[in-house]
Amino acid sequence: MKTKFILLLLGVSLQIGFTRASTDTLTNTHIKNSLILEAEIENGGILATGELKNTTFKDAYYNAFNLKVGWKMNTKSDKYFKLYNNPIYGIGFYSSTFNNDIVGSPYAIYGFVQTPFGNIDNEKWSFDYRIGLGLSGNFKPYDEDKNPLNLAIATKNNVYIDFGIRTQYRLSSKFKAGLGLAFHHFSNGALKLPNKGVNLVPVTASITYQPDGRTYKKDTTSIESYPDNIFYHINFGAGLKQVARDMDRKFLKTTLSLYASKHVSQKWRLGGGMDIFYSASGNNEEIAEDKTGKLSAKLSGGPAFYLVHVLNKDLVLNGNVGYYIHNQYFNGEIKRVFLRAGVRYYVYKNLNAGISIKAHTGKADFIEWTLGYTFNR
């Protein structure tokens, strides 16, 4: 059920590409969104030090292939497509190998947004950056008996996070060649330990095919100003966490978040609020010991800075930097500062759903499946 939900969430960009078309304001003709097909290869860039480098990734070398299907957004009904220079929304298919018997040969399916920047009107050279999120499979997970050297990750299926930046050169009206860098992160959000994660920074090379061969110029027509009102948010999140490596049981964790935010530009909102966390592991005597069942063993929280990057009127990236007024180390709250990064989609008016990863510095706490409501939107 969870897999179906996240694939639905990550497919919103694909749905937009299928359903939206627009009227060109210059020629007043009906123009559909342009299909974009892309093949990309990746090499090298395993980020590992110390024990991971000498065990899990010893003698490993990373290669991968991406196939992407996207739609260049021509619609004028949402000002954000103009602000982001007609971005590409789409879905990607990823396949990789580490050329060893420890990590496996993971694959992934993900939704992505690819945004042009720089001199958009240059006819030969172009630049873009990419943000992607999806689900991966086919890792060879840690097993005490069968695969004890994989200290990075203990699950076959994991969350896949993707960032990329590149330059492209136009070979013809329909083809472009590209070169760039990417960052990939794989994690199960402490659903099962160990979960140090897999981090990659490969070099990428791509070929892009656009069947209609259309070119795009920067739209310099005026854009309506961003709203000046304050947004109020209430969000509820839930997930599971394995607290101790020698204990297979997974415990419920929940989040209640209250924030206020305000636009500081068309693309960004800033604000703050409060996060309150509940950890069911505080009811377990093996974990909480003499604090078992006490409210202080189960509840934690504190103030949080709230950051929103608006991709379009319905799709946003959300982030937090928070500070615990009260926390419990035995629940996995190992630092005073906590972080969050995620994505939310407004499924109906002010109601949104999403997924995020809560972490303490580089160590994941748990994956939150969120449902929220925004007032005054």
C-alpha positions in Angstrom: 0.0 0.0 0.0 2.8 2.4 0.9 4.6 1.6 -2.4 1.5 2.5 -4.4 1.0 5.7 -2.5 4.5 7.0 -3.0 4.5 6.1 -6.7 1.2 8.0 -7.0 2.8 11.0 -5.2 6.0 10.9 -7.3 3.9 10.6 -10.5 2.2 13.9 -10.2 4.7 15.4 -12.5 3.9 12.8 -15.1 0.2 13.5 -14.7 0.8 17.2 -15.3 2.7 16.4 -18.5 -0.2 14.2 -19.8 -3.1 16.5 -18.9 -1.9 20.1 -19.4 -1.7 22.0 -22.6 -1.7 25.7 -23.3 -2.2 28.6 -25.6 0.9 30.4 -26.9 0.5 34.1 -26.0 2.5 35.2 -29.0 0.8 33.3 -31.8 -2.5 32.4 -30.1 -2.2 28.8 -31.3 -2.8 25.7 -29.3 0.6 24.1 -28.3 1.0 20.8 -26.4 3.8 20.1 -24.0 6.9 18.8 -25.8 8.0 15.2 -25.3 11.6 14.8 -24.1 13.5 11.5 -24.2 16.9 11.1 -22.6 19.6 8.4 -22.1 22.3 9.0 -19.5 25.3 7.1 -18.2 27.1 7.6 -14.9 30.6 6.6 -13.6 32.5 6.7 -10.4 32.0 8.8 -7.3 31.4 6.4 -4.4 31.5 8.5 -1.2 32.8 6.2 1.6 35.4 6.5 4.3 36.9 4.3 7.1 35.1 1.1 7.7 32.7 1.4 4.8 35.5 2.0 2.3 37.5 -1.0 3.5 34.6 -3.4 3.7 31.3 -2.7 1.9 32.9 -0.8 -1.0 36.3 -2.5 -1.2 37.2 -3.0 -4.8 33.8 -1.6 -5.9 33.4 0.6 -8.9 30.1 2.3 -9.7 28.4 2.5 -13.2 24.7 3.4 -13.9 22.3 4.1 -16.7 19.2 6.3 -16.7 16.3 6.4 -19.1 14.1 9.5 -18.7 10.7 10.4 -20.2 9.7 14.0 -19.7 7.5 16.9 -20.9 8.6 20.4 -21.5 5.9 22.5 -19.9 4.4 25.2 -22.2 1.4 26.0 -20.2 0.7 29.6 -19.0 -2.0 28.7 -16.5 0.6 28.5 -13.7 3.1 31.3 -13.4 5.7 28.9 -12.0 6.3 27.3 -15.4 7.3 30.8 -16.7 9.4 31.5 -13.6 11.3 28.2 -14.0 11.8 28.8 -17.8 9.5 26.0 -19.0 10.9 23.1 -16.8 10.7 19.4 -17.7 8.6 17.2 -15.5 8.9 13.5 -15.9 9.7 10.0 -14.8 13.1 8.2 -14.8 14.2 4.6 -14.8 17.6 3.9 -13.1 19.8 0.8 -13.2 23.3 0.5 -11.6 26.1 -1.9 -10.5 28.9 -1.6 -8.0 30.8 -4.5 -9.7 31.0 -6.4 -6.4 29.0 -9.1 -4.6 28.3 -7.0 -1.5 26.2 -4.0 -2.4 24.1 -5.5 -5.3 22.8 -4.0 -8.5 20.1 -1.5 -7.5 17.5 0.0 -9.8 15.0 2.8 -9.1 12.0 4.5 -10.5 11.6 8.2 -9.7 9.8 11.4 -10.5 11.9 14.5 -11.4 11.8 18.2 -12.2 14.6 19.5 -14.6 15.0 23.3 -14.6 16.9 25.4 -17.2 19.0 28.3 -15.9 21.6 30.8 -17.2 21.3 32.3 -20.7 18.1 30.6 -21.8 18.3 32.2 -25.3 21.6 30.8 -26.2 21.0 28.6 -29.3 23.9 26.2 -28.8 24.7 25.9 -25.0 22.3 25.4 -22.2 22.4 24.6 -18.5 19.9 22.9 -16.2 19.6 21.4 -12.7 17.5 18.4 -11.6 15.7 17.3 -8.5 14.4 13.7 -8.3 12.8 11.4 -5.7 11.8 7.8 -5.9 12.0 4.2 -4.8 14.9 1.8 -5.4 15.2 -2.0 -5.2 17.6 -4.9 -5.7 20.2 -4.0 -3.1 21.9 -6.9 -1.5 21.2 -6.1 2.2 23.2 -6.7 5.3 22.8 -10.2 6.7 24.8 -11.4 9.7 25.4 -14.7 8.1 25.0 -14.3 4.3 26.3 -10.7 3.8 28.0 -9.4 6.9 30.2 -6.9 4.9 27.4 -4.7 3.8 27.5 -2.2 6.6 25.8 0.5 4.6 22.2 -0.7 4.2 20.0 -3.5 5.5 17.1 -3.5 3.1 16.5 -4.4 -0.6 14.2 -1.5 -1.2 15.1 2.1 -0.2 14.3 5.7 -0.8 16.2 7.2 -3.8 17.1 10.9 -3.7 18.7 12.5 -6.8 20.2 15.9 -7.6 22.0 16.8 -10.8 23.6 19.7 -12.7 24.9 19.8 -16.3 25.6 21.7 -19.5 24.2 20.7 -22.9 25.3 21.4 -26.5 22.8 21.4 -29.3 23.9 18.9 -32.0 20.8 19.5 -34.2 17.3 20.8 -33.9 16.3 17.5 -32.1 19.4 16.3 -30.3 21.6 17.6 -27.5 24.7 16.1 -25.8 25.3 16.8 -22.1 28.0 16.5 -19.4 27.5 17.0 -15.7 27.6 15.9 -12.1 25.0 14.1 -10.0 24.4 13.3 -6.3 22.4 10.2 -5.3 21.5 9.1 -1.8 19.9 5.8 -0.8 18.4 5.2 2.6 15.6 3.2 4.4 15.2 5.9 7.0 16.3 3.6 9.9 13.4 1.2 9.1 16.1 -1.5 9.5 19.7 -1.3 10.7 22.4 -0.8 9.7 21.4 2.3 7.7 24.5 4.4 7.1 23.2 4.9 3.5 24.8 4.9 0.1 26.1 8.2 -1.3 27.3 8.8 -4.8 28.7 11.8 -6.8 29.2 10.4 -10.3 30.1 12.1 -13.6 27.3 12.0 -16.1 27.0 12.0 -19.9 23.7 12.3 -21.7 22.0 12.4 -25.1 18.6 14.1 -25.3 16.0 13.7 -28.1 13.1 16.1 -28.6 10.9 14.9 -31.5 9.2 18.3 -32.2 12.5 20.2 -32.3 11.0 23.3 -30.7 13.3 26.0 -29.2 12.3 28.1 -26.3 13.1 31.7 -25.5 12.9 33.3 -22.1 9.4 34.7 -21.4 9.8 38.3 -20.4 6.2 39.2 -19.9 5.3 40.4 -16.4 4.4 38.0 -13.6 1.9 38.8 -11.0 3.4 39.5 -7.6 3.6 36.8 -4.9 1.0 36.9 -2.1 1.7 39.0 1.0 -0.4 36.9 3.4 0.9 34.6 6.1 0.3 30.8 5.6 -0.5 28.6 8.6 0.3 24.9 8.4 -0.7 21.9 10.5 0.9 18.6 9.5 0.8 15.1 10.9 3.5 12.5 10.0 4.0 8.8 10.9 6.6 6.1 10.3 8.4 3.1 11.7 11.9 2.9 13.1 14.3 0.1 14.3 15.9 1.6 17.4 18.5 -1.1 18.2 20.4 -3.3 15.7 20.1 -6.4 17.9 16.3 -5.9 18.2 14.2 -6.7 15.0 11.1 -4.9 16.3 10.1 -1.7 14.6 8.4 1.1 16.6 5.9 3.7 15.6 7.1 7.3 15.5 4.7 10.2 14.8 5.1 14.0 14.3 2.7 16.9 14.9 3.9 20.1 13.3 2.6 23.6 13.5 4.2 26.3 11.3 3.7 29.8 9.9 5.4 30.9 6.7 5.5 33.8 4.3 6.7 34.4 0.8 10.1 36.2 0.5 10.2 35.7 -3.3 8.1 33.9 -5.9 10.0 30.7 -5.4 10.7 30.7 -1.6 8.7 30.8 1.6 10.4 31.1 5.1 8.9 30.7 8.5 9.0 28.7 11.7 7.0 26.8 14.3 7.1 23.8 16.5 7.5 20.0 16.1 6.2 17.5 18.7 7.4 13.8 18.3 6.0 10.6 19.8 8.2 7.5 20.0 6.5 4.2 20.9 9.9 2.8 21.9 9.6 4.8 25.1 7.1 2.1 26.2 9.7 -0.7 25.8 11.5 -1.8 28.9 14.6 -3.0 27.0 15.0 0.4 25.5 13.7 2.9 28.0 14.6 0.9 31.2 13.6 2.8 34.3 11.9 5.5 32.2 9.6 3.0 30.6 6.1 4.4 30.0 6.8 7.9 31.3 5.6 10.8 29.1 9.1 12.1 29.0 10.3 8.8 27.5 7.8 9.0 24.6 7.5 12.8 23.8 10.1 15.1 22.4 10.2 18.3 20.4 11.2 21.9 20.0 11.1 24.9 17.7 12.0 24.6 14.0 12.9 26.9 11.1 10.7 26.2 8.1 11.8 26.5 4.5 9.7 25.9 1.4 10.8 25.8 -2.2 7.8 26.3 -4.5 8.0 24.3 -7.7 4.5 25.1 -8.9 1.2 26.0 -7.4 0.6 22.4 -6.1 4.1 20.9 -5.7 6.6 22.1 -3.1 9.9 20.9 -1.5 10.0 21.4 2.3 12.8 21.5 4.8 13.4 22.1 8.5 16.2 22.8 10.9 15.0 22.3 14.5 16.3 22.2 18.0 15.1 19.8 20.7 14.0 21.4 24.0 13.6 17.8 25.2 14.9 14.6 23.5 15.7 11.0 24.4 18.9 9.4 23.1 17.5 5.8 23.4 14.7 6.7 20.9 17.4 7.5 18.3 17.3 11.3 19.0 21.1 11.4 19.1 21.7 15.2 18.6 20.0 18.4 19.8 19.6 19.6 16.2 17.2 17.7 13.9 16.8 18.1 10.1 14.0 17.3 7.7 13.8 17.3 3.9 10.8 16.2 1.8 8.2 16.9 -0.8 4.5 17.7 -0.6 1.7 17.9 -3.1 -1.6 19.7 -2.7 -4.0 16.9 -3.6 -7.1 19.0 -3.1 -7.2 22.7 -2.5 -5.4 23.3 0.9 -5.0 19.6 1.7 -1.5 18.2 1.0 0.2 14.8 1.3 3.9 14.0 1.1 7.0 12.1 2.3 10.1 13.4 4.1 13.2 12.1 5.9 13.9 13.3 9.4 17.6 13.1 10.4 20.3 14.1 12.9 23.2 15.5 10.9 24.0 12.6 8.5 22.1 9.9 10.3 18.4 9.2 9.3 15.9 9.1 12.1 12.8 7.9 10.2 10.8 8.3 7.0 7.6 10.4 7.6 4.5 9.9 5.6 2.7 13.2 6.0 -0.8 14.6 5.7 -1.3 18.4 6.2 -3.5 21.4 5.8 -2.6 25.0 5.0 -4.8 27.8 6.1 -5.0 31.2 4.4 -3.5 29.7 1.1 
